[in-house]
Amino acid sequence: MKKHNAAFALVGSALLAFSCFTMKVQADSYDRPFRFIFTDTYEGRITGPQTKDNDSSVYMWYSSGTPSSYEAKVIAFTNPNAYEWTDCSGGYRYKFKHGQKRLMYNYVKENGYSTAGVYGYHQSSAGTASGYWSPDSVYEPGVLPASDYLK
């Protein structure tokens, strides 16, 4: 009987420990569309504000557009209704080429904000860049890591 109770306790402890490692963390990894319309004035464009649930990287995929590339960084909205924002990129910026999917470092949650966005800019001529982005990320094969930033 003692062996049975010990085995039962061991299995129960293992299941409890395993459940701690498999608990889901809330994240908004839903891919939403974006469209940057760049003009000849070289002004940047921003995505709409989205709630950021955790400190994971921001995801972006440049699926179509007329510029061969654009650069982007992560921002936090200080007043989402008025599109007021602050740079939360930590100095990390990324170059997106057609078809590229990337993760981007950011400090939105660490700096006390809850709403993220992406600031995109193009430095040569007018054009449109479209794709999908997410304020939180999950692993996906083929996505360039956040460590692949412009230096």
C-alpha distance (Angstrom), angle and dihedral (degrees) to the residues before:
residue distance angle dihedral
M1 . . .
K2 3.81 . .
K3 3.82 90.7 .
H4 3.82 90.2 50.5
N5 3.83 92.1 50.7
A6 3.80 91.7 46.2
A7 3.81 91.5 49.9
F8 3.81 90.8 46.9
A9 3.82 90.9 50.2
L10 3.80 91.3 47.6
V11 3.81 93.2 50.6
G12 3.81 90.8 45.3
S13 3.80 91.6 50.8
A14 3.80 91.4 48.7
L15 3.81 91.9 50.8
L16 3.79 91.4 48.2
A17 3.80 91.9 49.6
F18 3.81 91.4 47.1
S19 3.81 91.8 50.7
C20 3.80 89.8 56.0
F21 3.79 89.7 58.5
T22 3.79 95.1 46.3
M23 3.79 100.0 46.6
K24 3.78 110.7 128.0
V25 3.77 117.4 -114.1
Q26 3.77 114.6 -144.9
A27 3.78 110.8 -110.4
D28 3.79 136.9 161.3
S29 3.79 98.2 -136.7
Y30 3.81 94.1 149.6
D31 3.82 109.0 131.4
R32 3.78 111.5 -127.0
P33 3.80 126.2 -173.3
F34 3.79 123.6 -104.6
R35 3.79 132.9 -174.4
F36 3.79 123.8 -166.5
I37 3.81 114.1 -163.6
F38 3.79 106.2 -162.5
T39 3.80 120.8 -161.6
D40 3.79 133.5 -163.4
T41 3.82 89.3 -98.1
Y42 3.83 90.4 76.3
E43 3.79 93.0 -129.4
G44 3.77 118.2 155.2
R45 3.79 125.4 -117.4
I46 3.78 129.5 -143.9
T47 3.77 135.1 -148.4
G48 3.77 120.3 -125.2
P49 3.81 117.5 -83.5
Q50 3.81 117.5 -91.7
T51 3.79 132.0 -178.1
K52 3.80 112.9 -102.0
D53 3.79 111.5 -147.9
N54 3.80 102.7 -175.4
D55 3.79 144.3 8.9
S56 3.81 95.7 -93.7
S57 3.79 122.7 125.1
V58 3.80 121.4 -83.0
Y59 3.84 114.5 -110.9
M60 3.82 125.5 -140.8
W61 3.81 133.7 173.0
Y62 3.81 121.7 -167.1
S63 3.80 99.8 -152.3
S64 3.81 103.1 164.9
G65 3.77 143.3 -3.0
T66 3.76 148.7 115.0
P67 3.80 102.9 -97.2
S68 3.79 112.3 77.7
S69 3.80 87.8 -135.3
Y70 3.78 145.0 -5.7
E71 3.80 135.2 -168.4
A72 3.79 126.8 -122.3
K73 3.79 143.8 -178.5
V74 3.80 135.5 -176.3
I75 3.80 122.4 -99.3
A76 3.80 135.3 -175.8
F77 3.77 122.0 -137.2
T78 3.80 112.6 -126.0
N79 3.81 90.1 -176.0
P80 3.82 110.0 14.3
N81 3.82 93.8 -174.4
A82 3.81 91.7 58.8
Y83 3.82 95.1 35.2
E84 3.81 90.6 -119.2
W85 3.78 111.1 156.7
T86 3.78 146.9 168.3
D87 3.79 131.6 -145.7
C88 3.82 110.9 -98.0
S89 3.79 96.5 166.4
G90 3.79 95.3 107.5
G91 3.79 86.0 -134.6
Y92 3.81 93.2 -59.4
R93 3.80 116.1 132.4
Y94 3.78 129.4 174.7
K95 3.79 137.3 -150.2
F96 3.80 115.3 -138.3
K97 3.80 121.6 -159.2
H98 3.81 125.6 -172.2
G99 3.78 110.9 -64.8
Q100 3.80 96.4 8.2
K101 3.77 121.9 139.8
R102 3.80 116.2 -161.4
L103 3.75 143.7 175.7
M104 3.81 116.9 -138.5
Y105 3.80 128.9 -152.9
N106 3.78 114.4 -125.9
Y107 3.79 142.8 166.3
V108 3.80 100.8 -148.3
K109 3.82 97.6 124.9
E110 3.80 93.9 32.7
N111 3.82 89.7 56.8
G112 3.80 91.9 51.2
Y113 3.81 99.7 -102.1
S114 3.79 127.4 127.9
T115 3.81 103.7 -167.4
A116 3.81 123.1 70.1
G117 3.77 137.5 -172.2
V118 3.79 140.5 164.6
Y119 3.80 125.6 -111.5
G120 3.81 111.4 -150.9
Y121 3.79 127.2 -171.3
H122 3.78 137.3 178.7
Q123 3.79 122.9 -160.1
S124 3.77 107.8 -161.2
S125 3.80 118.0 46.8
A126 3.78 144.8 -25.6
G127 3.79 119.2 -63.6
T128 3.78 146.6 126.5
A129 3.80 127.9 -104.1
S130 3.81 120.1 -168.1
G131 3.76 136.2 178.4
Y132 3.77 142.6 102.8
W133 3.78 135.6 -63.4
S134 3.78 139.6 -179.7
P135 3.83 130.2 -160.1
D136 3.82 91.0 -139.8
S137 3.77 128.2 35.2
V138 3.76 143.3 -147.8
Y139 3.79 127.1 -165.6
E140 3.80 115.2 -79.6
P141 3.83 124.6 171.6
G142 3.79 114.5 -112.8
V143 3.80 96.6 27.0
L144 3.81 114.0 128.8
P145 3.81 111.3 -118.9
A146 3.79 123.3 -112.7
S147 3.80 88.0 -115.1
D148 3.85 88.0 70.9
Y149 3.81 94.4 82.2
L150 3.82 130.8 140.3
K151 3.78 111.3 -85.8
